[in-house]
């Protein structure tokens, strides 16, 4: 199993920046991909950014050029640097890890990002 804990959510003004972090632990050897989803009330969870085991990244079109995902393999953390934030980025952000040992996707509990003036 893999455990994940997010941090860094906050209230920020439009145009501002925020950095989310996610600490992961447990069966880290089995992790194939790591990333971030977000969800707003009444909507499905959507993929924001992902990072695979060879370092390839992918982003939702709505955040390309503004968000950057990165990984610290020593500290077992991933981060999401979010710049030029917009009100539509307001959501609960969830960190996930996909394990190719048990083919499970593990989730953190989420951290709230609010973009508002």
Secondary structure, DSSP 8 states (H G I E B T S, - for coil): -EEEEEE---EE-TT--EEEEEEEEESGGGEEEEEEEEE-TTS--EEEEEEETTS-EEE-TTTTTTEEEEEETTTTEEEEEE-S--GGG-EEEEEEEEETTTTEEEE---EEEEE--
